[in-house]
Amino acid sequence: MTYEVADRVARITLNRPDRGNGLTRALIDELAACVERADLDPTVHVILLAGNGKGFCGGYDLVDSAEGLGLEGAAAPDGSPLDPATMAANHDPRGTWDPMVDHAMMARNVRAFMSLFSASTPVICKVHGFCVAGGTDLALCSDLLVIAEDAKIGYPPARVWGSPTTSLWAARLGPQRAKRLLFTGDCLSGAEALEWGLAIEAPPAAELDARADALAARIARMPLNQLQMMKLLVNQQTLAQGLPATQLLGTVFDGIARHTAEGYAFQQQAATEGFRAAVRGRDEPFGDAGGATSGVTR
């Protein structure tokens, strides 16, 4: 991550461009620390979250998740570190699966992602290129999404080996449109995200930085206490609609999705042929394997 503050704006940037800004335990922890740092700084009136490289975030790191089983930094429900051998045994289809081991790992990630939602400071998420799978947790937990019109956003793991743990798709899109995406794993283009109400702006890629900066500057003019009150006010509706309970279900389902027959087959292919091969096998039946976008209009 990189972190800088200027003109009342804290810029937090994912900085693993060689891995598509893939999510690792270290990156997720650092994200939460940066959000906390900004939220405690009285000179910061708005946070601008972005990613370096070709895209915003491609989800969990290929090696750390499917090929490596995401064992690094995992903790037991009591907070004690989990030995990698214990985690590996928990994901071995020949052995007994403890769902609470999976839940402890993913619930910890959700708490970090939700720091964007629960921070008293408004958060703008600027998306270019791609924002898929676990990367969408960052965008959905932010307050406002500004996405390039040609970018792609969605949750393809709905097809196999995943459940959206922050569980904010219905809150952001409404139940019918959330089902449209999660029943197919399709992605939206930035232009479609604007049309569906997921994004607040979807400028041409060449104008993305300027438009996001302009919005951040306009918000930064507001008194910090007014911004904090407005964010708390609106967030209460989402929380009152049952988000915490839905997130609990989402994290449990995510573990279950990795331990179905289809989930085991996906992970086995990823371990033997590589994650990209497994993703191609997952997406080819939908006609979007390796494509730049897989929008719902196709």
Phi and psi in degrees as a GROMACS rama.xvg file:
@    title "Ramachandran Plot"
@    xaxis  label "Phi"
@    yaxis  label "Psi"
@TYPE xy
-119.328  153.469  THR-2
-143.068  129.878  TYR-3
-152.718  152.722  GLU-4
-127.074  131.989  VAL-5
-157.11  138.782  ALA-6
54.4931  42.0851  ASP-7
72.836  7.65392  ARG-8
-114.288  124.589  VAL-9
-94.8094  122.091  ALA-10
-102.453  114.221  ARG-11
-110.515  122.675  ILE-12
-128.727  126.614  THR-13
-66.1403  132.099  LEU-14
-133.422  53.8896  ASN-15
-125.025  58.7218  ARG-16
-61.6505  -27.6688  PRO-17
-71.8347  -14.2242  ASP-18
-119.976  24.716  ARG-19
61.7171  27.5211  GLY-20
54.9269  35.9968  ASN-21
-59.7266  142.722  GLY-22
-77.9704  127.336  LEU-23
-124.467  168.64  THR-24
-57.6712  -42.491  ARG-25
-65.1005  -42.8782  ALA-26
-65.0982  -42.6809  LEU-27
-63.5427  -42.6677  ILE-28
-62.4691  -41.9172  ASP-29
-67.9897  -35.9324  GLU-30
-57.9669  -50.5589  LEU-31
-60.673  -38.4445  ALA-32
-66.3339  -39.4449  ALA-33
-66.6614  -40.7919  CYS-34
-62.7984  -43.7413  VAL-35
-62.2383  -41.653  GLU-36
-59.6452  -45.3559  ARG-37
-66.8223  -39.4981  ALA-38
-69.2338  -24.8963  ASP-39
-91.1625  -2.81776  LEU-40
-94.3082  111.181  ASP-41
-68.0197  -12.6558  PRO-42
-83.7869  -10.1989  THR-43
-93.9631  122.053  VAL-44
-106.516  -15.692  HIS-45
-156.678  144.987  VAL-46
-106.923  133.44  ILE-47
-115.177  110.87  LEU-48
-97.9383  131.673  LEU-49
-148.782  -179.693  ALA-50
-136.488  143.476  GLY-51
-84.9647  157.225  ASN-52
94.7838  -154.895  GLY-53
-75.7905  -19.3549  LYS-54
-155.659  169.418  GLY-55
-69.6606  -59.3521  PHE-56
-163.686  128.434  CYS-57
-93.4092  13.1195  GLY-58
97.486  -161.306  GLY-59
-65.2309  144.621  TYR-60
-55.3862  136.933  ASP-61
-56.3297  -45.9194  LEU-62
-74.5288  -45.7056  VAL-63
-65.4852  -28.7396  ASP-64
-93.9691  -80.2308  SER-65
-73.8695  -47.9583  ALA-66
-75.5557  -34.1657  GLU-67
-106.864  0.241717  GLY-68
69.2599  8.7766  LEU-69
61.923  41.1245  GLY-70
-84.6252  -25.738  LEU-71
-60.8664  125.643  GLU-72
77.9999  9.4064  GLY-73
-68.701  152.596  ALA-74
-133.273  151.517  ALA-75
-76.7189  167.994  ALA-76
-56.5266  -27.7153  PRO-77
-85.254  2.4974  ASP-78
93.1865  -8.32911  GLY-79
-75.6827  148.498  SER-80
-62.8299  144.256  PRO-81
-98.0227  130.324  LEU-82
-65.0542  135.581  ASP-83
-54.6731  -33.3117  PRO-84
-64.4934  -35.7018  ALA-85
-65.4711  -43.7058  THR-86
-63.6991  -43.3419  MET-87
-60.5786  -43.0159  ALA-88
-62.8729  -35.6041  ALA-89
-67.4563  -22.8518  ASN-90
-103.864  10.5332  HIS-91
-89.2469  117.454  ASP-92
-62.423  -14.3584  PRO-93
-82.1596  -11.7654  ARG-94
-111.628  -169.591  GLY-95
-88.63  134.856  THR-96
-96.1634  128.389  TRP-97
-102.679  105.556  ASP-98
-62.9116  -24.9938  PRO-99
-73.2443  -21.8139  MET-100
-66.8502  -45.399  VAL-101
-63.0295  -44.0237  ASP-102
-62.8733  -41.2732  HIS-103
-60.4917  -40.7095  ALA-104
-66.1456  -49.7732  MET-105
-75.5785  -33.1953  MET-106
-63.445  -35.4373  ALA-107
-63.1741  -41.4013  ARG-108
-64.2215  -41.8138  ASN-109
-60.8028  -41.1569  VAL-110
-59.8585  -38.0554  ARG-111
-69.8478  -45.1084  ALA-112
-60.6993  -40.5412  PHE-113
-71.6069  -8.05692  MET-114
-60.8715  -29.1205  SER-115
-66.841  -39.9833  LEU-116
-73.1791  -43.5712  PHE-117
-85.9841  -14.6172  SER-118
-57.2317  141.171  ALA-119
-72.7359  -18.2891  SER-120
-85.5017  134.641  THR-121
-60.7168  145.696  PRO-122
-124.463  125.094  VAL-123
-102.688  131.451  ILE-124
-107.085  122.565  CYS-125
-103.861  118.754  LYS-126
-115.184  127.877  VAL-127
-128.261  155.179  HIS-128
71.7841  -81.9401  GLY-129
-151.944  147.892  PHE-130
-146.206  95.4602  CYS-131
-131.718  163.322  VAL-132
52.8733  -129.959  ALA-133
-61.4091  -21.7259  GLY-134
-61.7989  -27.7832  GLY-135
-68.015  -21.9478  THR-136
-61.0212  -37.2666  ASP-137
-66.7723  -44.0555  LEU-138
-66.9886  -44.1537  ALA-139
-71.5558  -29.2533  LEU-140
-79.6034  -14.4688  CYS-141
-76.5553  164.628  SER-142
-81.3318  -41.7157  ASP-143
-132.27  138.466  LEU-144
-113.791  122.138  LEU-145
-114.341  117.489  VAL-146
-129.854  138.565  ILE-147
-61.1115  142.31  ALA-148
-61.4713  -25.9346  GLU-149
-99.1863  5.44665  ASP-150
-75.856  171.741  ALA-151
-128.035  134.665  LYS-152
-139.257  133.422  ILE-153
171.53  -179.382  GLY-154
-126.843  73.8114  TYR-155
-58.241  -27.2155  PRO-156
-61.1899  -8.48982  PRO-157
-60.0247  -20.556  ALA-158
-74.3186  -36.1462  ARG-159
-171.004  143.152  VAL-160
75.8949  24.5762  TRP-161
-168.609  158.025  GLY-162
-143.344  136.587  SER-163
-67.5443  108.293  PRO-164
-71.5464  -33.2758  THR-165
-77.6654  -16.6989  THR-166
56.4506  40.8574  SER-167
-104.517  2.19529  LEU-168
-60.2135  -45.3289  TRP-169
-67.383  -37.6721  ALA-170
-64.6605  -34.0275  ALA-171
-87.5417  -28.9442  ARG-172
-117.016  -15.8314  LEU-173
89.0699  157.302  GLY-174
-63.076  -41.0582  PRO-175
-67.6722  -46.0239  GLN-176
-70.9436  -33.8905  ARG-177
-61.6539  -42.5008  ALA-178
-64.0774  -38.4757  LYS-179
-57.3341  -40.3929  ARG-180
-77.4078  -44.2935  LEU-181
-77.9524  -21.3093  LEU-182
-76.1236  -14.0192  PHE-183
-125.499  -21.1199  THR-184
72.6737  12.0484  GLY-185
-68.0243  160.812  ASP-186
-111.677  158.018  CYS-187
-101.563  144.885  LEU-188
-75.1364  167.51  SER-189
-59.95  -40.3515  GLY-190
-62.5341  -40.4482  ALA-191
-67.8205  -37.5546  GLU-192
-60.9436  -37.2622  ALA-193
-67.267  -45.0407  LEU-194
-61.734  -36.6203  GLU-195
-81.8973  -7.39838  TRP-196
87.4276  7.37971  GLY-197
-76.1518  -38.8691  LEU-198
-103.931  153.47  ALA-199
-91.907  -26.4499  ILE-200
-147.404  150.383  GLU-201
-142.315  71.2654  ALA-202
-76.5557  165.985  PRO-203
-55.3126  149.793  PRO-204
-53.8981  -38.6673  ALA-205
-66.1881  -19.4886  ALA-206
-105.169  0.592809  GLU-207
-60.0582  -49.7405  LEU-208
-59.8638  -46.0191  ASP-209
-64.2718  -40.7083  ALA-210
-70.0814  -40.5582  ARG-211
-66.199  -41.5125  ALA-212
-63.1598  -40.3376  ASP-213
-64.6037  -40.699  ALA-214
-66.361  -43.4562  LEU-215
-61.3728  -42.1568  ALA-216
-64.5506  -37.8278  ALA-217
-67.8552  -43.0624  ARG-218
-64.7929  -38.1598  ILE-219
-63.7765  -18.6281  ALA-220
-70.1228  -21.7732  ARG-221
-71.8269  149.861  MET-222
-61.3056  140.446  PRO-223
-60.73  -40.1146  LEU-224
-65.2805  -35.1819  ASN-225
-66.088  -41.7863  GLN-226
-61.0563  -43.33  LEU-227
-62.9154  -42.8422  GLN-228
-65.6037  -41.8878  MET-229
-65.0806  -40.0238  MET-230
-67.3053  -44.7359  LYS-231
-59.1916  -41.0458  LEU-232
-61.3225  -49.4322  LEU-233
-70.9071  -37.9412  VAL-234
-63.7382  -27.4001  ASN-235
-60.8845  -34.4988  GLN-236
-64.515  -44.6011  GLN-237
-62.2015  -42.7964  THR-238
-67.55  -39.5452  LEU-239
-67.0848  -23.4354  ALA-240
-78.7988  1.41028  GLN-241
101.331  23.3926  GLY-242
-57.1754  -45.3062  LEU-243
-56.9143  -41.8974  PRO-244
-67.0046  -38.1377  ALA-245
-66.4466  -38.3056  THR-246
-66.198  -36.608  GLN-247
-59.0478  -45.711  LEU-248
-64.3899  -41.0786  LEU-249
-62.0346  -39.5427  GLY-250
-70.7203  -37.6479  THR-251
-65.7008  -45.3425  VAL-252
-61.1095  -34.0176  PHE-253
-62.4323  -41.4657  ASP-254
-65.2877  -41.6862  GLY-255
-61.1724  -41.2707  ILE-256
-61.1515  -27.5451  ALA-257
-81.9885  -6.68515  ARG-258
-123.84  17.9489  HIS-259
-81.8941  170.473  THR-260
-59.3686  -41.4945  ALA-261
-68.1051  -36.6636  GLU-262
-65.0291  -42.7435  GLY-263
-63.0733  -41.0036  TYR-264
-64.2703  -39.7431  ALA-265
-64.2132  -46.9726  PHE-266
-65.7213  -37.5136  GLN-267
-63.5788  -41.177  GLN-268
-64.6546  -40.3972  GLN-269
-63.315  -39.944  ALA-270
-70.6198  -32.4459  ALA-271
-94.6944  -34.3113  THR-272
-113.354  -10.0465  GLU-273
102.306  152.559  GLY-274
-62.6474  -38.6116  PHE-275
-61.7139  -38.8  ARG-276
-65.0212  -39.9504  ALA-277
-65.217  -39.9291  ALA-278
-65.9107  -40.331  VAL-279
-60.1496  -44.4776  ARG-280
-62.8008  -34.2879  GLY-281
-69.1852  -40.7216  ARG-282
-94.5525  -21.2474  ASP-283
-56.6752  -39.6403  GLU-284
-61.5508  -19.3627  PRO-285
-96.9151  -0.211747  PHE-286
76.4178  17.4289  GLY-287
-130.19  19.3217  ASP-288
-63.0122  118.493  ALA-289
78.5678  1.607  GLY-290
-76.4784  160.521  GLY-291
-69.6597  -35.3148  ALA-292
-142.046  158.631  THR-293
-135.568  54.1469  SER-294
-65.4625  158.536  GLY-295
-70.345  -12.3552  VAL-296
-82.7586  -8.26179  THR-297
